[in-house]
Amino acid sequence: MGRRLTTSSPARSLVSPASLISLAAFASLASFATGCGSNIRRFPLRDPLTVDNDVSPISFPCKPDPKDPKHNVCIPEEYESSFAWDAADNTIFRPITRFFAVDPAGEAANVNSFDEVPDSSWFTGRIGAKPMSPDEAALGSCDDKVLDPSDADGSWLIDMGKPNGANPGFRVKVEGVGKFMLKADPKPEPERATGAASIAARLYYAAGFFAPCDSVVYVRRSLLKLKPGLRVTDNSGVAKDFDEKALQAVFDSASKRPPATPGGEELVRLTASRWLPGRTVGPFTYAGVRNDDSNDIIRHEDRRELRGARLFAAWLNHFDSREQNSMITWMADDPKDPDSSPGHFQHWYIDLGDCFGSVWNWDQISRRLGFSYYLDIPYLLEDFVTLGIPSRPWEHAQRSKDGDIFGYFHSRDFDPEMWRGGYPNPAFGRMSERDGAWMARIIARFTPEHVAAAVRVGDYTQPKHSAFLEHHLMERRDIILRRYLDRLSPLADVRVDGDTLCATDLARKTKVFGASEFHYAATEYTGPRYAVAQRPAPTASADGGVCVPLTHANVAASEPPDSAERYVVVDIENGHAHGLLRAHLYDLGGARGYKLVGIERPDGLTPPS
């Protein structure tokens, strides 16, 4: 039996010191972001928490390997996720439980003093934290260990079949390169899923999530060699042979390309997904914590990166964003022995081939993907009360001639607030305005050049398909930005440059609003009572930059560095967003300058008090 992850945070007999430190740090930060009394909190004089040390080593007792009793393994038990139960639980039982438990979603629990998510085993800042070139975006998590389809006949050993999922496939082991899961397109959707998995993996990785190296390859049949006696067991428990007949079935459904040389073998289009590092121990859940991971101290539904992932999934229409399409790997400290302890857990997004539309046998489901759950109880109740009078966007959805392989994927009628996956996701359902705005600031970093570079990895045969996908991904991006960069301040990259406070207005930089809509104003408050010190005139640059000059207060040199007399709050309005950016600083004097210690994005323009 697999280990079930808990859906609440249980008491533990063993919690790592690093976890306690991280929990204390987050709790301390939360006390500044929330609380009662005045509408502002004074941040301590220290750097923000940029790394959540949830990869500190933990150990598991050794036990005989069920597959080889002579060999001991010191790894966690595998979690087995049931598709049927997960769907039923999140569609019916969890919503009922939350309703009667009166469990309103609060703000995310793992946000630092700069309104960001620290790097962890779940997420690490990439395109939103540092510059990323289009070439880097196209590389994703891939390195120099990639498959070479020109290898000798029989050099790719098929050592595992793929028993589940919409895309048929198998695993190959290639000496000196590693293991790869190869998957074909479903027959009704030539090239879509193989390209989608490769493109979406790049985009997810660039955003900061951990995603595999998926790439399109064209393979000849003679390159492959079957390991004798292979059998696969599907989710229903049925075991069957994975033999020449099963392999041929994969090839029959796959997209084809003419031989590379006249008279050569026909080439089959597949996605090569490099096997994840470490030892796979099953999916992660979108709620609760893993009860055997002492570093897992924040409920998954309260992690900002998992909440904000809803908006990223909406952008790509990753409707199959359920726990079965995630994975945890056990990363042993000794890379030569993946079955050893100590080690840590790593969290991955996998199987992204559903992105950018999908064609099902039932057209009424195909056109609803992204608009409605498979079983959408709220819509059913609304239709019952209104006799089905309201018009739904899927009712007039159309397939484009230029994007025929992408089903009903389009920017028309796309509403990121109303987007739905296949069935409810507990973390997605708790996404707050702040979580969505955080993810929108990351999505804003994807330029047309980044998107085009990622789409090229999909290696679509017809240029019109690449052009269609690039266009509608950018259109959907802009729809997201217009919604989520409009309420809370879109100013990012906040920094101190000498005696100047600078930031980047992503709403203006991405040009999703007209230039005439931006009018900047700033107010500087100082001291324990937040007295207005000055109203400096911000300067704006063509690239979205905005800077505010700061003036040192007449503070006695004897005042400690963290004295309230040295505290400075600067509010910056961009004239468009409903909320302002609030920067918290300490004035350490002319020689030491200013220290930025906190960033807030209030949902209004009320001054500090």
Secondary structure, DSSP 8 states (H G I E B T S, - for coil): -----BSS----S---HHHHHHHHHHHHHHHHHS-SSSS-----SS----B--TT--B----EEETTEEEEEE---------HHHHHHIIIIIHHHHHHHHT------S---TTSS--B-SSB--STTTS---HHHHHHTT--S----TTS-TT-EEEEEE--SSSS-EEEEEETTTEEEEEE---TTSTTHHHHHHHHHHHHHHHHTB----EEEEEEEGGGEEE-TT-EEE-TTS-EEE-SHHHHHHHHHHS-EE--SSTT---EEEEEEEE--SSEE-----SSSB-TT-TT--S-GGG-HHHHHHHHHHHHHT-TT-SGGGEEEEEEESSTT-TT-SSEEEEEEE---TT-S----SSHHHHTTTTTS-TT-HHHHHHHHHHTT-S--GGGG----STTGGGTT--STT--TTT---SS--TTGGG--HHHHHHHHHHHTT--HHHHHHHHHTT--SSHHHHHHHHHHHHHHHHHHHHHHTSSS--EEEEEEETTEEEEEEHHHHTTSS-GGG---EEEEEETTTTEEEE----EE-TTSEEEEE-------TTS-TT-GGGEEEEEEE-SSSSS-EEEEEEE--TTT-EEEEEEE--SS-----
